[in-house]
Amino acid sequence: MTRFPVLALCAVALLSACSSPIPQEQFGADGRPLPRVYKMSRADEAEIPYRVLDSLNALRSAKGVSPVQLNAQLSAAAAAHSRDMSAQNRPWHFGSDGSSPLLRAQRAGYAGHFMGELIAETYETEMETLADWSTQAETRGVLLEPKVNELGFAWYQEPNGKIWWTLVTGDSTRPPVANVNITALGRETTSEMDNLVGQ
């Protein structure tokens, strides 16, 4: 009689050792949850630009603004800048070579009119990043600009999981911005560049 409860208890202990532990949320010194690492699979990488495109177009539609489409040259400019920001370990709009968002779009072969750039350094997903951009007036303006009809979106993920996101917008119906002068400090002096970038 006493053997059955002992065997049952051993069986329960053995089976519980085989089950996966439930992941516990970890908290930092400030009491806030630590970010979870968002690791992208190859399948995710192919879908991410389209998820961003669909979500952005839903947002634009809700605001009565025409949809955008993906542009390979703008995406190439975004990818180059994401990798460069990681190398600089700095989220900003200028490349390590002093290049501006406009110059990177032109280097990538974009024949339209550069409109804006958004950047982020985060551990968040693309949807969380897009949602964050949509809540801030300056960055929301880049997302909802009515003249924009093309989008480039790319990222670079470091081995530790940190992601450098870049979104670039353009207008294919207008010619490229011309006569951009870059000062020694890397700031555009042309008035057309004002209000074209946000974070």
Stockholm file with secondary structure:
# STOCKHOLM 1.0

chainA/1-199         MTRFPVLALCAVALLSACSSPIPQEQFGADGRPLPRVYKMSRADEAEIPYRVLDSLNALRSAKGVSPVQLNAQLSAAAAAHSRDMSAQNRPWHFGSDGSSPLLRAQRAGYAGHFMGELIAETYETEMETLADWSTQAETRGVLLEPKVNELGFAWYQEPNGKIWWTLVTGDSTRPPVANVNITALGRETTSEMDNLVGQ
#=GR chainA/1-199 SS CCHHHHHHHHHHHHHHHHSCCCCCCCBCTTSSBCCCCCCCCHHHHHHHHHHHHHHHHHHHHHTTCCCCEECHHHHHHHHHHHHHHHHHTCCSSSCTTCCCHHHHHHHTTCCSEEEEEEEEEESSCHHHHHHHHHHSHHHHHHHHCTTCCEEEEEEEECTTSCEEEEEEEEETTSCCCCCCCBCTTSCBCSGGGTTCEEC
#=GC SS_cons         CCHHHHHHHHHHHHHHHHSCCCCCCCBCTTSSBCCCCCCCCHHHHHHHHHHHHHHHHHHHHHTTCCCCEECHHHHHHHHHHHHHHHHHTCCSSSCTTCCCHHHHHHHTTCCSEEEEEEEEEESSCHHHHHHHHHHSHHHHHHHHCTTCCEEEEEEEECTTSCEEEEEEEEETTSCCCCCCCBCTTSCBCSGGGTTCEEC
//
